[in-house]
Amino acid sequence: MKKEKLTEVDIAKRLSRKYPAPAWAFLSQVRRGTGYSTAITTADAIAMSLFPSRGFEIHGFEIKVSKNDWKKELADPYKAEQIQEFCHRWWVVVPEKEVIVLSEVPQNWGVIIAKKNGNSILKDAPLLIPNIIDYPFLGSIFRNLNENYIHKDEIEAEIEKRKKKWEQSNDYELREAKKSLAKLEEFEKIS
């Protein structure tokens, strides 16, 4: 059986199911700050717990889809540290454990295997003491929310539009089926 080839987007979608609303806010592709300096890095995803009873933890994620992708991450640890400094936990997320060598995973990182029917933790991420979020990172979070925000009225309007289109399609198919039945009944009378 051929293995499923997952993309970063596929893994982010699976990861978002592990951190669902309303208990979590999950964002993909969160930059270290706003502006377009080449020095600004991006976390593949972040999630923040929104329930006071569970603590307001922020988790950061680096998604690696291949061994080569993993090697590039290890070659530049400063990239992840720029956003990790604001997180309570930091994870590398892979489609299968063969992508990484567990002994190479930094001590303060956890490992998640993104599976089709849920994710599994290969190595738990230790609790870190994060820095207070600064304005550049907060601005980036707000920009990400703004760029990806869809108002619920728009969603409901789209659902209603598709529902009407589906009903019209069903009405047309029913009319055509009745015409065909009438022709069949006429044919039966003649024959």
N, C-alpha and C positions, 0 to 999 in steps of 0.2 A: 504494500500500500504506500502510495506517494505521500510524503509529509507535506502538510499545508505550509506555504510560504507566507509568513505574516509581515506586514509593513508596520512602520511606526504608528500610523493612524489606526490600524487594526488593534494593535496592542493598547494604544491610548483608550480606545472604545471599551476594550475589556477591562482596563484599569478603572475607567469611570464607573463601571458597574460595581466595583468593589467599594467605591466611595460615592454612594448615591445621595442625591438631595432627598429630603431636607436635612439629613444628618450631616452632610458634607457639602462644601462648595468645591467643585473640581474644575480646573482650568488647564487647557493645553497651551503649549508654546508661550511661556511667560518669560519675558525678558527681564534682565537685571535693572533696567531703567528705561526711560523714554529717550527719544532722540535716536540718531542713527550712527553713532560712533561705532567703528569696527571693533572696539574693545568691549562692547556690551555683549554679554553672553545670554543664553536662553536655557531655561529648564524645560525639559520635554513636557512636564506637567507639575502642578502643585495641587494639593487638596488641603482644605482646612475644616476641621471638625467644628460644627456650629452648635452643638449641644453643650451647655455649661456642665451638665452632669458627667460628660465624657472628657471634659477639658477641651480647651481651644487649641489643640495641636495642629501644627502645620507640617505636612509631609511633602517632601520634594522627590521628584522622580527623573531619572535618566533612563531612557529606553534604548536598548541596544539590540539590533536585529541580527547581527553577525559577529563572528570572532574579530574580524577586521575593525568593525565599529567599536568593539570593546577595547581593542588595542589602542585605538586613537584616544579613547577616553582616559586610559591609564597613562598615556604619554603627556597629557595636559591636565593634571589634577586641579590646577588653579581655576579652570573653567567652571567646574562644579562647585568649588568652594565659594564662589561669588554669590550664589543663591543659597547654598546649603547653610550659610551662616545665619539665615533667618528661619531655619526649619528645626522642628523638634525631632524629626526623623528623616533620614535620607535613604533612598532605595535605588537600586539598579533593577530594571524590569526587562526580562528576556523571554523569548518565545519557548526556549528549551534550555536546560541546564548546561548543555554542551557548548553554548555560546561563550561561557565564561570559565575561568579556572577559579574555583572557590577560594583557594589560598591567595589569589591576587586581589580579591575584593578588599578595599580598605576596611579597617577595623570598625570605623564608625558608619558603615553602610550596611543596609540589609539587602536581601535578594528576593525578588518575587518572580515566579514563573507564571506568565500570562497564559492561561488555558481557556479553551472555548467555553467550558461550563464552570467558570470560577477560576480564581487564581490561587496559587499555593505559595506559601512562604518557605523558601529554601534556607534563608538565614534571616533571623529577626534583626531589625534595625534598632540599635540602642537609642535610648532617650538622650538627646543632645540638649545643651543649654543655648538657645538661640539668642542672637542679638536682636534688639528692638528694630522693627522694620523702619527703614529710612524713607524719605519722601520720593527719591527716584524709583525705588522698588514698589512703593505704594502706588505711585503714578502709573507704573507699568501694569499693575494688577487692575486698576480702574480702566486703563486703556483697553486691556484684554477683555474685560467685562463689557465695555461699551461697544467694541468691535464685534463681539459675538452675541450681543443681546438681541433677543426677539421678544417683543411684548406679547403677553398671552392673548390679547385681542387679535393680533395678527395670526397667531397659531389657530385660534378658534375660527377665524374667518376662513383660513385655508382649509380646515377640516370641513366646514360647512360647504365650501365651494366644491370640494372633492365628493362630499356626500351627495350633493345635488347632481353632479355629473354622473355618479354611479347610479342614482335613481333614474336619471334620464336614459342611461344606457340600458338599464333593466326594463324600463317601460318600452323602449324601442324593440328589444329582444322579445318581449312578451307579445307585442303587436305582430311582429314577424312570425312568431310561433303560431298565433291564432290564424293568420293568413294561410300558413302552410297546412294547418289542421283543416281549415275550411276547404282548401283545394283537395286535400286527401278525401274528405267526406264527399265532395262533389264527384271525384273520380270513382269512389266506391259505389255511388248511386248509379252512375253511368255504366259501370262494368257489372 
